[in-house]
Amino acid sequence: MQVQQIVKKLNLTVIGGNDGIDNEITGGYTSDLLSDVMGNVGDGNVWITLQTHKNVMAIASLRDISAVILVKGLKPDADMLEKANEEGIPVLGTEMETFEVTGKLFGFLQK
């Protein structure tokens, strides 16, 4: 599945990193603890978080994350958005709570 497919299925907003919209997704990971993500996220995963600062993009780039989903209507800081555009890693937004978007993404990826 590609990032653009989950954008449509989950009705997400593409906030930045549009060049990566065709990235392949291998799974998902939900966490707000950066060290947890750094040690456990898989390459090609979509990361669901409420963190909105540039360190998110540093980890996303280092770990080859396909996209980052920001929950609860949160918006990325300007430096996070700049890094997303530089790296071509989509930052996606939703009004959904973390639990809800995680469950929906899990369901789509299991099909």
C-alpha positions, 0 to 999 in steps of 0.5 A: 500500500502507498501513502496516497492510498491511506490518505484517501482511506483515512481522509487525511490531510497532506501537510508537507513532504508531498514528494513522498506520497508514493512511498510504500508502507510496510506497517505502522507504529504508534508512539510519542516517545522518540527513543521508543520509535528510534529503537522499534519502528520498522523501515517503511512504517507510518508513524502516528504521533502527537509530536510536532517538532523537527526531531520527529523528521530526524528520526523519520529520515534515519529510520526510513519511515514512509510517513508521519501522521499527526493526530488531534488536529495538531500542526507541525512546527515550521522547522518540522515542515521544512525538514519534511519537504527536504526529506520527501517524507509526508506529514499527514494530519487528522482530527482523529484521536491516536487510538482511532487512527491507529485502529483504522490503519491497522485494519487497512494494512491487514487486508 
